[in-house]
Amino acid sequence: MAQSLDGYIAGPNGELDWLEDIENPDESDFGFAEFMSSVDALLMGKHTFEKVASFGFWPYDKPVYVASNSLTSLPEELKDKATIVSGSFPDMLAHLESRDVSAVYIDGGQLIQSAIRHGVLRELTVTTMPVILGAGIPLFGPLESKVKLSLVNSEVLVGQMVKTRYQVD
């Protein structure tokens, strides 16, 4: 997940343009393909799905599950690319497990927060971008108790971003 230095994953209206401000002359994916090869599927929130669907191309070759209790259908052109799952967060995970999905990439601020609250997040990778947004959609929200993390590694990407991987204790 990418975040601004002040902890936002999108601007106040869902803007992501600040993610493209970094020059990437080698067109690196910054390890994303390698990471994707380690997961069975993606579980993303409705808002994240809607943002990805607006890109004009589908970036995933893995099964995508859209977590939503309000969506009843997907756009026709994406029906073979994604599946809606609903219910509580544990219900959604049970549905994925019933489909032999064990390594899940969770994408979306609210969904990541749910995974943390339910104690099912095992690893967290955050790439911090060199920008302060001042307001927006936060990566993390209020928690009932602290979550202890252990640093796995950290690396500087293109001399500007810091990609940090944590194990959840």
MOZI-V62839 format. One record per backbone hydrogen bond with DSSP energy under -0.5 kcal/mol. NH is the residue of the N-H (numbers start at 1). CO is the residue of the C=O. Records with the same first field share a line. If there is no record, write none. Layout:
NH: CO ; CO
This chain:
3: 127
4: 8
5: 129 ; 131
6: 131
7: 4
9: 137
10: 137
11: 15
14: 11
19: 16
20: 17
21: 18
27: 24
32: 29
35: 31
36: 32
37: 33
38: 35
39: 36
40: 103
41: 103
42: 63
43: 105
44: 42 ; 65
45: 107
46: 67
49: 45
50: 46
51: 47
52: 48
53: 49
54: 50 ; 51
55: 52
56: 53
59: 57
63: 40
64: 81
65: 42
66: 83
67: 44 ; 65
68: 66 ; 85
78: 75
79: 75 ; 76
81: 78
82: 78
83: 64
85: 66
92: 88
93: 89
94: 90
95: 91
96: 92
97: 93
98: 94
99: 95 ; 96
100: 97
101: 96
102: 100
104: 102
105: 41
106: 104
107: 43 ; 105
112: 108
113: 109
114: 110
115: 111
116: 112
117: 113
118: 114
119: 116
120: 115
121: 115
122: 120
124: 166
126: 124 ; 164
127: 1
128: 126 ; 162
129: 3 ; 127
131: 129
133: 131
137: 10
138: 136
139: 7
148: 146
150: 167
152: 165
153: 165
155: 163
157: 161
160: 157
161: 157
162: 128
163: 155 ; 161
164: 126 ; 162
165: 153
166: 124
167: 150
168: 122
169: 148 ; 167
